[in-house]
Structures are given as structure tokens and as C-alpha cells.
Amino acid sequence: MADVQVKCIVKPNPQSPHEHITHLGNPAAKWIWTREEVIQSIDAKTNTFFVLDPLSGKRAVVGVVREAGKAPYVRTYADGRWNNNLLSLDQCPLR
């Protein structure tokens, strides 16, 4: 299983603080995956994903949230709670 750092995201409206994430990536590692691919990889336990807080250097694990009546989505989990570290990442460069 690979441990993969996420450094950027894609949202349909980059200025929206609550818009859903469609892709996650790491330009330095030359990858960008759809949200669904990341969820499948987490569920299959083929990869783990994480974000590093730029100020504290703390690690936040990317997990899958499943709420009744909604599509699964990704969110970070650190210090015993879900948080929005992914939404604070820069937009991934367009291919």
C-alpha cells in the first residue's frame, strides 16, 4: 500500500469554500485522480492519502464520508475530528 500526499484539488468553482471536490492530485508526483478513484483506492486499501498542514506540519488523513442520501465524498481527519484541510489546498494545474 502506498502512502500518498495530496497537494492540490479541483473544484468546479474554485472561489466557493463549500463546492465539492472533483479531483485530488500532486503535481510534483505527476498524478491527478478523480474523487471516485481516490474513494475506490481507500476502500480497497490500495493507497492511503494525507495532507500536511503548511503551518504546523501536522498530518491529516484523507477519509471517505458517507451520509444517507448523499454521494460519498472525501474529507480529512486529524486530532480526532473531521476537518476541511482539503478545501484549503490550491487548485491543481490544468493538464
N, C-alpha and C positions, 0 to 999 in steps of 0.2 A: 504494500500500500504506500502510495506517495503522499507526502505532506506538502501541500501546495499553498503558496501565499497569493492572495488576491490583492491586486494593487489598483484596479480600476473597475468601473461598472459602466453599463449603458442603460439609460432611461429614455423613453420616448420624448419626454420633455425635461431636459437637463436642469431647468430652473425650478422645477417643482420639488419641494422637500419630501413629498409623500408619494410620488409616482413609483410605480412598480419597476423593478429591475428586470431587464430582458436578457442581459449578458453580463458575465464576470470575466475578468482577464488579468493578465500580467504581461505588459508589452516587452519587458526585459527577457522573459522566458518564452516569448513569442506564442502565446496562446490566448484565445478568447472562446469561451463556451457559452452556449445558451443557458438560461436558468434551469431549463428542464434537464440538460446534460449534467449540470452540477448536481441537481437533486438525485438523478439516477445514479451517479457515481457515489454520492454519500450513502444512499440507500443500499447499494451493492457492496459498500465498504471497500471500494477500489481506490479511493482517494479521501483524504481529509483536507479541508480548506480552512485558512485562517487569515486574519487581518492583524497588522501590527499598528497600535496607536502611535502616531508620529511624535506625540509629546512625551508620553510615558514609556513607550516601547513595550507596553503590555500586549499580550496576545489575546485575541478574541476568536473563538472557534465559530466557523460558519455552520449553521444547522438548518434543518428543514422544519418549518412551522406548518401545521395542518389544522385549519379551523373548519368547523362544519359549514358546508355550503360555499366554501371558497377553494380556489385552486391552491395547491401547496406553493409556498414561497420560501426564500432563503433570508436568514437573519443571523446576526452574530450573537454569541452567548459568552459572557465573561463575568467573573465575580458573582456567579450565582443568579444572573438575571439576563433576560433578552435585552439587546440594545440595538442602536442603529448605526454602528460603525461602518457598514457597507455604504449607507447613503452619504457619508461624509467623504467617500473616495472620489477622485477625479473621474471624469468621463474617459472611457477608453478611446484611443485614436481610431478614426475610421480606417478601414482597410482600403 
